[in-house]
Amino acid sequence: MTVTQSNLAGLSRFIFRAPRWYASLAFALLIAAMAGVAAFGFGITERAWVWEGVFFLGRDAWEGIFFIGIPTIVASFATTGVDRFLGGRLTRNRSSLLALTCEVVVVAVVTGAGIVAALTPLGQRFVFDALVVALASIFALRLLVVMAVSRSSLLVASVPASIQTVASAALLFVYSGTLRYLGIDSAAIDAHLLPYLSRADHAPPVLSFIGPTHFVMLAVTCALYAAAVYVFLAVIDRPWRNSLGVSVLDFIRGFIGHIAEESRELEDFFEQLGQRAVVPVTVLAFRREDGTEKARFVLPMIHPGPMGEIGGGNFPERVARRADGLAFPPHATAGHDFNLVTEREVDTILDAVDDAHDRIEYSPEATREVQVESGESTMLGQGFGDDALLVSTFAPGCADDVEYAVGLTAAAEARTAGLDDVLLVDAHNCNDGLDGPDLGHVTPGSRRSFDMIRTAGLAGEAIRDADRGPLRLGVAWDPTAWTPHEGIGPLGIRVAVTEVVGRTTAYVLVDGNNMEPGLRDRIVESLCRADEPRAERARTGAPLATDGAAPTAVDAAEIMTTDTHVVNTVKADNQVGAAIDHDDLIALVCDLVDEARADLEPVDAGIAAERADVTVFGNDRTETLASHANVAISMGGAFAAAVIFAAMTVSVLIFFLA
C-alpha cells in the first residue's frame, strides 16, 4: 500500500452501519419532542400546579413532534417510494437516516438563531429567516445525496429531495395563517377545505411571525442552492470522467451503500475500472495414506482487498470453505492493483484452484527446512518432491505488500535451481501502520526487491542440496475468541508442522492484515527456543502451555498473515497485535504448535499451478483512484465551503433586499 492509498484507507474511520429505519425515526421523534419543549415555551414557573406543568410540557413536546417530527416521518417514508418510482435506489434505512440528519440540521440552525435573537435586537423574525435558510439547506443536502445514490438528474432528484422541505413548508403555511395575508377571498375556497388551509388558532403563537415573504424566499433560496449543488458536482466530477472514465457519484453511491448497508454497489463501480489479468494460482496439498486430504495451501497472486467483503476482501474464508482439508490461504506477492473487482471473480479463482488440485503429483518425500537471507530479506523454504514452498519476510524490518512483478521474478529465480512449481508466500508479518512517508511497499527496482530475488535464488539452491526423507505433517486450528474488530478474522490461527529427517518446521497462519512490529519475532523466538525448566521460562517471560508445561520447541518457524480485509471494515490499519494482548497470542500459538506436533502422521505432498483470467483493478488504477479520491476530499471540502459561503452570502442579500 502506498502513502496515497493509505490516505484513502484512512477514510474507514468514517465507516458506520446505517441504523434500521425505525431506530432513526424513534430518535428523530425524541429530538423533535425536546426541540418542541425548548421552542414553544414550557413555562412551569408561571403555573401553580405541577400537573399543569406536566400538561403543558406534554403539549409543547407534541407540538415539537408535529411541526418538526412529522416532516421527518413523511420524508422517511415518501422519499424511498418516490425515488424508487423515478428509477432511484434509495432504501428505507438510508432515507430515514437522511431525514434524521436533516432534522438535526434544522433544529441546530433554529436553536442557534434563537440564541442570537435573544442576545441581539434581531428579534423573532430573524429566527424564521434562519428557518428558511435551514429548510433550503436540507433540500440541498438531500439533493446531493439523492443524486449520488440514485444517479438521477438534477430535475428528477429534486422531486424526492424536496419532500422534507415541502412538508415543513406546508405545515408552516397552514398553521401560520399565511392564507389570510394573500388576499384570497375565503368565499372562493370550499367551506370544507378552509379549516384545513388556515389553522392559525390551533398553532403556537410564535408561528404568527411567518408571512408570505418567507415562502417566496424559501423557493428562491432552494433554487439558488440547487444551482450551487449542480456546480459543485460538475466541478468535482470532471477530473474523474477525464482520467478514469467514471463519475465520482458512482464512487460515492457505492461507498455509501457499502458502509451503510453492506451492499454490492461499490463492486459495480470497481468493475467499470477493472482490467483483465492472468494470475498464477498455486496449490500445495497434503494427503494421508488413506487418500484423504489433511491440509491445503492455496496461493493465487491476487490481493485480498479492497475492504470488507467487497471484491476479494473475504477470499481467505472462501478458500477455507472450499477445501477438503484444513486450508491455509497466506498472502501472495501482489498489491492493491490486483484486487478483484467483484466477489464473482473469487469463483473463477476457486475453479482454477480445483483444476490445479486435480493435477497434483504427490510424493512421500520432502526436504528438511532451509533458511537463507540476503540484505533485508529472509526466506524459509522446504521442498516437496520437485516443488517448493518459500515464505518471505523482511522482519524485523517493516514492510507491506510485495508487487506482482517482484514476486514473479523471485519465483522464477528460485526455479533456476531446478525446481518445478514454487509457492512463494509474502509472510506479511511486520509493519508500523499507515504513518510516515514510506509504508514498506516492495516495488520493482527497489533495494528490497533485489534482496528478495537474490534470497529466492539462494533458497532454491539450498532446497536442491538439502537432505530428504519421509514427510510427516500435523495441523491444528483455533478460530479464537477474537473478532475482526480486534484484528483477527474468522479463520483464527492455523498451524502446520512438518517433520523430515528429525527436523520440525512450524508454519503459523494468522487470519489478519499484517502484524505489529516485533510480535512476529517474539512468536518465532518462543517456538524455536530449546526446552527450558519451567522456572527459567517463567523468569524470562516465555509463555507456558495451558497445562503448565513448556511448549515443545521446533527447529524453524515462520508466522504469516492472510491479509484478509474483513478486519479493515472499521479501521484502516487494524493489524494483528494492535488490539489484543501479545502474551495471550503467543501462548495460543505455542499451544497450537503442541497440538500440531501431537497430530504428526505420514503424508504425501505435491504442488501444482494453474492460471486464472480475472478482472482486477489494473496497473496504476488503484493509485489513480486513491489520488482522485484524496484530491476530491481535500480540495472538495474547501470548494464546498466556498460554494456554501457564496450561496449563503447571496441568500443574505436576498433577505435584506426583499
C-alpha positions in Angstrom: 0.0 0.0 0.0 1.4 3.4 -1.0 1.0 6.6 1.0 -1.7 7.8 -1.3 -3.6 4.5 -0.9 -3.2 4.7 2.9 -4.7 8.2 3.0 -7.8 6.8 1.2 -7.8 3.8 3.5 -7.9 6.2 6.4 -11.5 7.1 5.3 -12.5 3.9 7.0 -12.7 5.8 10.3 -15.9 7.3 9.0 -17.5 3.9 8.3 -20.6 3.0 10.2 -23.7 0.9 9.7 -26.9 2.7 8.9 -29.4 2.0 11.7 -32.7 0.4 10.9 -35.3 2.9 9.8 -37.5 2.6 12.9 -34.5 3.4 15.1 -33.8 6.5 13.1 -37.4 7.6 13.3 -37.6 6.9 17.1 -34.6 9.1 17.6 -36.0 11.8 15.3 -39.2 11.9 17.3 -37.2 12.2 20.6 -35.2 15.1 19.2 -38.4 16.8 17.8 -40.1 16.5 21.3 -37.1 18.0 23.0 -36.9 20.8 20.4 -40.7 21.5 20.9 -40.3 21.9 24.6 -37.5 24.4 24.0 -39.1 26.3 21.1 -42.8 26.5 22.2 -42.3 27.8 25.7 -42.9 25.5 28.6 -43.2 27.9 31.5 -43.7 25.8 34.6 -42.5 28.6 36.8 -45.6 30.6 35.9 -48.0 27.8 36.7 -49.1 27.0 40.2 -49.7 23.3 39.9 -47.2 20.6 39.0 -49.9 18.7 37.0 -50.4 21.8 34.9 -46.7 22.0 34.2 -46.7 18.3 33.1 -49.7 19.1 30.9 -48.0 22.0 29.1 -44.8 20.0 28.9 -46.6 17.3 27.0 -48.3 19.8 24.8 -45.1 21.5 23.9 -43.4 18.2 23.2 -46.4 17.2 21.0 -46.1 20.5 19.1 -42.4 19.7 18.5 -43.3 16.3 17.2 -46.0 17.7 15.0 -44.1 20.6 13.4 -40.6 19.1 13.4 -41.1 15.3 13.6 -44.0 14.9 11.1 -41.9 16.3 8.1 -39.2 13.9 9.1 -41.6 10.9 9.1 -43.1 12.0 5.8 -39.6 12.3 4.3 -38.5 9.0 5.7 -41.4 7.0 4.1 -42.2 9.1 1.0 -38.6 9.6 -0.2 -37.9 5.9 -0.8 -41.2 5.4 -2.6 -40.9 8.5 -4.8 -37.2 7.9 -5.6 -37.8 4.2 -6.5 -40.8 5.2 -8.7 -38.4 7.6 -10.6 -35.9 4.8 -11.0 -33.7 5.5 -8.0 -32.1 3.2 -5.4 -32.6 4.9 -2.1 -33.5 2.3 0.6 -35.7 2.8 3.6 -32.8 2.8 6.1 -30.9 5.4 4.1 -33.9 7.5 3.6 -34.7 7.5 7.4 -31.1 8.3 8.3 -31.0 11.2 5.8 -34.3 12.6 7.2 -33.0 12.4 10.7 -29.8 14.1 9.7 -31.8 16.9 8.1 -33.9 17.3 11.1 -30.9 17.7 13.3 -29.6 20.4 10.9 -32.9 22.3 11.2 -33.0 22.1 15.0 -29.4 23.2 15.3 -29.8 26.2 12.9 -33.0 27.4 14.6 -31.6 26.9 18.1 -28.5 28.9 17.2 -30.7 31.6 15.6 -32.9 31.7 18.7 -29.8 32.3 20.9 -28.6 35.1 18.6 -32.1 36.6 18.6 -32.2 36.6 22.4 -28.9 38.3 22.7 -29.3 40.9 20.0 -32.1 43.2 18.8 -32.7 41.0 15.7 -36.0 39.6 17.1 -38.2 36.7 16.3 -38.2 37.3 12.5 -34.5 36.5 12.4 -35.3 33.1 13.7 -37.8 32.3 10.9 -35.4 33.8 8.4 -32.8 31.3 9.7 -35.5 28.6 9.4 -35.9 29.4 5.7 -32.2 29.0 5.2 -32.2 25.7 7.2 -35.1 24.3 5.0 -33.3 25.3 1.9 -30.0 23.8 3.2 -31.6 20.4 3.9 -33.0 20.5 0.4 -29.5 21.0 -1.0 -28.1 18.2 1.2 -30.9 15.8 0.2 -30.4 16.7 -3.4 -26.7 15.9 -3.2 -27.3 12.5 -1.6 -30.2 11.5 -3.9 -28.1 12.4 -7.0 -25.2 10.4 -5.6 -27.1 7.4 -4.5 -29.7 7.2 -7.3 -27.7 8.8 -10.1 -30.7 10.8 -11.1 -30.6 14.1 -13.0 -30.9 17.4 -11.1 -34.6 17.8 -12.0 -35.6 14.3 -11.3 -33.6 14.2 -8.0 -35.3 17.4 -6.9 -38.6 15.7 -6.5 -37.7 13.2 -3.7 -35.1 15.7 -2.3 -37.7 18.4 -1.7 -40.2 16.2 0.3 -38.9 17.2 3.7 -38.7 20.8 2.9 -42.1 20.9 1.2 -43.7 19.0 4.1 -42.3 21.5 6.6 -43.3 24.5 4.5 -46.9 23.1 4.1 -47.3 22.8 7.8 -45.9 26.3 8.4 -48.2 27.7 5.7 -51.4 26.2 7.2 -50.6 26.8 10.9 -49.1 30.3 10.5 -52.3 31.7 8.9 -50.4 32.8 5.8 -53.6 32.4 3.8 -55.1 35.5 5.2 -52.1 37.6 4.0 -52.6 36.6 0.4 -55.8 38.5 0.0 -57.7 35.4 -1.2 -61.4 35.7 -0.6 -62.4 32.9 1.8 -65.7 32.6 -0.1 -63.8 31.4 -3.1 -62.5 28.4 -1.1 -64.6 25.4 -0.4 -66.0 25.6 3.1 -64.8 22.1 3.8 -61.2 22.9 2.8 -60.9 26.3 4.5 -60.4 24.8 8.0 -57.6 22.7 6.7 -55.8 25.5 4.9 -55.8 28.0 7.7 -55.4 26.7 11.3 -53.6 29.6 13.0 -55.9 29.3 16.0 -54.6 25.8 16.6 -50.8 26.7 16.4 -48.3 28.1 18.8 -48.3 31.9 18.8 -44.7 32.2 17.6 -45.7 31.0 14.2 -47.7 34.2 13.6 -44.3 35.8 12.6 -44.3 33.8 9.4 -45.6 35.6 6.3 -45.8 35.1 2.5 -42.4 36.6 2.1 -40.8 33.7 3.9 -42.3 31.2 1.4 -41.2 33.3 -1.6 -37.7 33.5 -0.1 -37.7 29.7 0.5 -38.5 29.0 -3.1 -35.8 31.4 -4.3 -33.2 30.1 -1.9 -33.9 26.4 -2.8 -33.4 27.3 -6.5 -30.1 29.0 -5.6 -28.9 26.1 -3.5 -29.8 23.6 -6.2 -27.7 25.5 -8.7 -24.8 25.5 -6.2 -25.1 21.7 -5.8 -25.0 21.3 -9.6 -21.9 23.5 -10.0 -20.2 21.7 -7.1 -20.8 18.2 -8.6 -19.9 19.3 -12.1 -16.5 20.7 -11.0 -15.7 17.7 -8.7 -16.8 15.2 -11.3 -14.8 16.5 -14.3 -11.3 15.0 -13.3 -12.9 11.6 -12.6 -14.5 11.5 -16.0 -11.4 12.7 -17.8 -8.9 10.4 -16.2 -10.9 7.3 -15.2 -14.0 7.5 -17.4 -16.3 7.1 -14.4 -18.3 9.5 -12.3 -17.4 10.5 -8.7 -21.2 10.0 -8.0 -20.8 6.3 -8.8 -18.0 6.1 -6.2 -20.0 8.0 -3.6 -23.0 5.8 -4.1 -21.1 2.6 -3.9 -19.1 3.8 -0.8 -22.3 4.9 1.0 -24.0 1.6 0.1 -21.1 -0.5 1.4 -20.6 1.3 4.7 -24.3 1.9 5.4 -25.8 -1.4 4.4 -23.0 -3.7 3.1 -24.5 -3.6 -0.4 -22.5 -4.6 -3.5 -22.9 -1.3 -5.3 -19.2 -0.5 -4.8 -18.3 -3.6 -6.9 -20.3 -2.1 -9.8 -18.1 0.9 -9.7 -14.9 -1.1 -9.4 -16.0 -3.2 -12.4 -16.1 -0.1 -14.6 -12.4 0.5 -13.7 -11.2 -3.1 -14.0 -8.7 -4.6 -16.4 -8.3 -8.2 -17.4 -5.3 -10.0 -15.9 -3.8 -13.5 -15.9 -2.7 -14.6 -12.4 -0.9 -17.8 -11.4 -2.9 -19.9 -8.9 -0.6 -22.4 -6.9 -1.8 -25.2 -4.6 0.2 -27.3 -2.2 -1.8 -30.3 -0.8 -1.0 -32.9 1.8 -2.9 -36.2 1.8 -3.0 -39.0 4.3 -2.1 -42.6 3.5 -5.8 -43.4 3.0 -6.0 -40.7 0.3 -8.0 -38.1 2.3 -6.7 -34.5 2.3 -5.2 -33.3 5.5 -4.2 -29.8 4.6 -4.1 -27.4 1.6 -2.1 -24.2 0.9 -3.8 -22.0 -1.7 -2.0 -19.1 -3.2 -3.4 -17.1 -6.1 -1.4 -14.0 -7.0 -4.1 -11.6 -6.1 -4.6 -9.1 -3.3 -7.5 -9.9 -0.8 -9.0 -6.4 -0.9 -10.0 -3.7 -1.2 -12.0 -3.7 2.1 -14.6 -5.7 4.0 -16.2 -8.4 1.8 -16.0 -6.3 -1.4 -14.2 -7.9 -4.2 -11.7 -10.4 -2.8 -11.7 -9.0 0.7 -13.0 -12.2 2.2 -11.1 -14.5 -0.1 -9.4 -16.5 2.7 -12.7 -17.6 4.2 -14.0 -18.6 0.8 -10.9 -20.8 0.3 -11.4 -22.4 3.7 -15.0 -23.3 2.9 -14.0 -24.9 -0.4 -11.1 -27.1 0.8 -11.4 -30.7 2.0 -8.5 -30.5 4.4 -7.5 -27.6 6.7 -7.0 -24.7 4.4 -4.0 -22.3 4.6 -4.6 -19.2 2.3 -1.5 -17.0 3.0 -0.8 -13.7 1.4 0.6 -13.6 -2.2 3.1 -11.2 -3.7 0.6 -8.8 -5.1 -0.6 -5.3 -4.2 -3.8 -3.4 -4.4 -3.7 -3.2 -8.2 -4.5 -6.9 -8.1 -7.7 -6.6 -6.0 -10.5 -8.5 -7.6 -13.2 -6.1 -8.7 -16.2 -8.3 -7.7 -16.8 -11.3 -5.4 -17.8 -13.2 -8.6 -14.2 -13.2 -9.6 -13.4 -15.3 -6.5 -15.4 -18.2 -8.1 -13.0 -18.1 -11.1 -10.0 -18.3 -8.8 -11.6 -21.2 -6.9 -12.3 -23.1 -10.1 -8.6 -22.7 -11.0 -7.7 -24.0 -7.5 -9.7 -27.1 -8.2 -8.1 -27.6 -11.6 -4.6 -27.3 -10.0 -5.5 -29.6 -7.2 -6.6 -32.3 -9.6 -3.2 -32.2 -11.4 -1.0 -32.6 -8.3 1.5 -35.3 -8.4 2.1 -36.4 -4.8 5.4 -37.6 -3.3 6.1 -39.1 0.1 9.4 -37.3 0.4 10.4 -33.8 1.3 13.5 -31.9 2.2 14.3 -30.5 5.6 13.7 -26.8 6.0 16.2 -24.3 4.7 16.6 -20.7 5.9 18.5 -18.1 3.8 18.9 -14.3 3.8 20.2 -11.5 1.6 20.2 -7.9 2.7 16.9 -7.3 4.5 15.2 -10.3 3.0 14.8 -13.6 4.9 13.3 -16.8 3.4 12.2 -20.1 4.9 11.8 -22.9 2.4 11.1 -26.5 2.1 11.0 -28.9 -0.9 8.1 -31.3 -1.7 9.1 -33.7 -4.5 10.4 -31.4 -7.3 8.5 -28.4 -6.0 9.0 -26.0 -3.2 7.3 -23.8 -0.6 9.0 -20.5 0.1 8.0 -18.0 2.8 9.5 -14.5 2.5 9.7 -11.8 5.2 11.6 -8.6 5.8 11.1 -8.7 9.6 12.3 -7.2 11.8 12.1 -4.5 9.2 8.6 -3.2 8.4 7.1 -3.9 5.0 3.8 -4.1 3.3 2.8 -5.6 0.0 5.2 -7.0 -2.5 4.4 -6.0 -6.0 3.3 -8.6 -8.6 6.3 -8.2 -10.8 8.7 -8.7 -7.9 7.0 -11.9 -6.8 7.0 -13.4 -10.3 10.7 -12.6 -10.7 11.6 -14.1 -7.3 9.7 -17.3 -8.1 11.4 -17.6 -11.5 14.8 -17.1 -9.8 14.1 -19.9 -7.4 13.2 -22.2 -10.3 16.6 -21.7 -11.9 17.9 -24.2 -9.3 15.9 -27.0 -11.0 12.6 -26.6 -9.1 9.3 -27.1 -11.0 6.5 -25.2 -9.2 7.2 -22.7 -6.5 4.6 -21.5 -4.0 6.0 -18.1 -2.9 4.4 -16.6 0.2 4.7 -13.0 1.4 4.6 -13.6 5.1 3.2 -10.0 5.6 4.1 -10.1 9.2 5.7 -6.8 10.3 4.5 -3.3 9.6 4.2 0.0 11.5 0.8 1.1 10.3 -0.1 3.8 7.9 2.1 6.6 9.3 5.2 8.0 7.7 6.3 8.7 4.1 7.5 5.1 3.5 5.0 2.3 4.1 7.3 -0.5 3.1 5.8 -1.3 -0.3 8.3 -3.6 -2.2 8.4 -2.2 -5.7 10.4 -3.2 -8.8 13.8 -1.6 -8.8 14.0 -1.1 -5.1 16.8 -2.5 -3.0 14.4 -4.7 -1.2 13.2 -6.2 -4.4 16.7 -7.3 -5.4 17.2 -8.6 -1.9 14.1 -10.8 -2.2 15.0 -12.0 -5.7 18.5 -12.9 -4.5 17.2 -14.7 -1.5 14.8 -16.8 -3.6 17.7 -17.9 -5.8 19.7 -18.9 -2.7 16.6 -20.8 -1.3 16.2 -22.7 -4.5 19.8 -23.8 -4.4 19.6 -24.7 -0.7 16.5 -26.8 -1.3 18.1 -28.6 -4.2 21.0 -29.7 -2.0 19.0 -30.3 1.3 18.6 -33.7 2.9 15.5 -35.6 2.0 13.3 -38.1 3.8 9.8 -39.3 4.5 7.3 -36.5 5.3 5.1 -36.3 8.4 2.6 -33.5 8.9 0.4 -32.3 11.8 -2.1 -29.5 11.9 -4.1 -27.5 14.5 -6.6 -24.7 14.3 -8.3 -22.4 16.8 -10.9 -19.9 15.5 -10.1 -17.8 18.7 -12.5 -15.6 20.7 -11.1 -12.5 19.0 -13.2 -10.7 16.4 -12.4 -8.7 13.2 -12.7 -5.5 15.3 -9.7 -6.9 17.2 -7.7 -7.7 14.1 -8.5 -11.4 13.8 -10.7 -12.8 11.0 -12.9 -15.8 11.0 -10.1 -18.3 10.2 -8.4 -17.5 13.5 -5.0 -19.1 13.8 -3.9 -22.2 11.9 -0.7 -24.2 12.3 1.0 -26.8 10.2 4.1 -28.6 11.5 6.2 -30.7 9.1 8.8 -33.3 10.2 11.6 -34.5 7.9 14.8 -36.4 8.9 14.1 -35.5 12.5 13.7 -31.7 11.8 10.4 -29.9 12.6 9.2 -26.8 11.0 6.1 -24.8 12.0 4.1 -22.7 9.6 1.7 -20.4 11.5 -1.0 -18.5 9.7 -3.0 -15.8 11.4 -6.2 -14.5 9.7 -5.3 -10.8 9.9 -3.8 -7.9 8.0 -0.1 -7.6 8.8 1.4 -7.6 12.3 2.7 -5.2 14.9 6.5 -4.7 14.8 8.4 -7.2 16.9 5.4 -9.5 17.5 6.5 -11.9 14.8 10.0 -12.1 16.2 8.7 -12.9 19.7 6.5 -15.7 18.4 9.3 -17.3 16.4 11.7 -17.0 19.3 9.1 -18.7 21.6 8.6 -21.5 19.2 12.2 -22.2 18.4 13.6 -21.8 21.9 15.1 -25.0 23.2 13.2 -26.6 26.1 14.0 -24.9 29.4 13.0 -25.6 33.0 9.6 -24.2 33.9 11.1 -21.8 36.4 13.5 -20.4 33.9 10.8 -19.9 31.3 8.7 -18.1 33.8 11.7 -15.9 34.8 12.3 -14.9 31.2 8.7 -14.3 30.5 8.3 -17.0 27.9 4.8 -18.3 27.6 3.6 -21.6 29.1 1.2 -24.1 27.5 -2.3 -24.3 29.0 -1.4 -27.3 31.0 1.6 -25.5 32.6 4.2 -27.3 30.6 6.8 -25.6 28.4 5.8 -25.6 24.7 7.8 -28.1 22.6 10.4 -26.3 20.5 10.6 -26.6 16.8 13.7 -26.2 14.6 12.3 -23.5 12.4 9.1 -21.4 12.2 7.6 -18.6 10.3 4.5 -16.5 11.0 2.2 -15.5 8.2 -1.0 -13.4 7.9 -3.7 -13.8 5.3 -4.0 -10.1 4.7 -7.8 -10.5 5.0 -9.6 -7.2 4.6 -12.6 -8.1 6.7 -10.7 -6.7 9.6 -10.5 -3.3 7.9 -14.2 -2.5 7.7 -14.0 -0.1 10.6 -10.2 0.7 10.8 -7.7 1.0 8.0 -4.6 -0.3 9.9 -6.2 -2.9 12.2 -3.1 -5.1 12.4 -2.6 -8.3 14.4 -1.4 -7.3 17.9 -2.8 -3.7 17.8 -5.9 -4.6 19.9 -5.0 -7.9 21.6 -2.6 -8.9 24.2 0.7 -10.2 22.7 1.4 -12.7 25.5 -2.1 -14.2 25.0 -1.5 -14.6 21.3 2.0 -16.1 21.8 0.6 -18.6 24.4 -2.2 -19.7 22.0 0.3 -20.2 19.1 2.5 -22.3 21.3 -0.4 -24.4 22.4 -1.4 -24.9 18.8 2.1 -26.0 17.8 2.0 -28.6 20.5 -1.3 -29.8 19.2 0.1 -30.0 15.7 3.1 -31.9 16.8 0.9 -34.4 18.6 -1.0 -34.8 15.3 2.0 -35.7 13.2 1.5 -38.6 10.7 2.9 -39.7 7.4 1.6 -37.8 4.4 2.3 -37.3 0.7 2.6 -33.8 -0.7 2.7 -32.1 -4.0 2.3 -28.7 -5.7 0.6 -27.7 -9.0 -0.2 -24.4 -10.6 -2.9 -23.0 -12.9 -3.6 -19.7 -14.4 -6.8 -17.7 -14.0 -8.2 -15.0 -16.2 -9.8 -12.5 -13.9 -10.7 -8.8 -13.7 -8.6 -6.8 -11.2 -8.3 -3.1 -10.5 -5.4 -2.9 -13.0 -2.0 -1.3 -13.3 -1.9 2.1 -11.6 -5.7 2.2 -11.3 -5.6 1.9 -7.6 -3.1 4.8 -7.3 -5.1 6.9 -9.7 -8.4 6.2 -7.9 -6.8 6.9 -4.5 -5.2 10.2 -5.8 -8.5 11.4 -7.2 -10.4 10.5 -4.1 -7.9 12.2 -1.9 -7.9 15.4 -4.0 -11.7 15.3 -4.1 -11.8 15.1 -0.3 -9.1 17.7 0.4 -9.9 20.3 -2.3 -13.6 19.3 -2.5 -14.0 20.3 1.2 -12.5 23.7 0.5 -14.5 24.1 -2.7 -17.7 23.1 -0.9 -17.0 25.6 1.8 -16.5 28.3 -0.9 -19.8 27.3 -2.6 -21.7 27.3 0.6 -20.3 30.7 1.6 -21.2 32.2 -1.7 -24.7 30.7 -1.6 -25.3 31.9 1.9 -24.0 35.4 1.0 -26.4 35.6 -1.8 -29.2 34.4 0.5 -28.5 37.1 3.0 -28.5 39.7 0.3 -31.9 38.5 -1.0 -33.3 38.6 2.5 -32.1 42.2 3.0 -33.4 43.3 -0.4 -36.8 41.6 0.0 
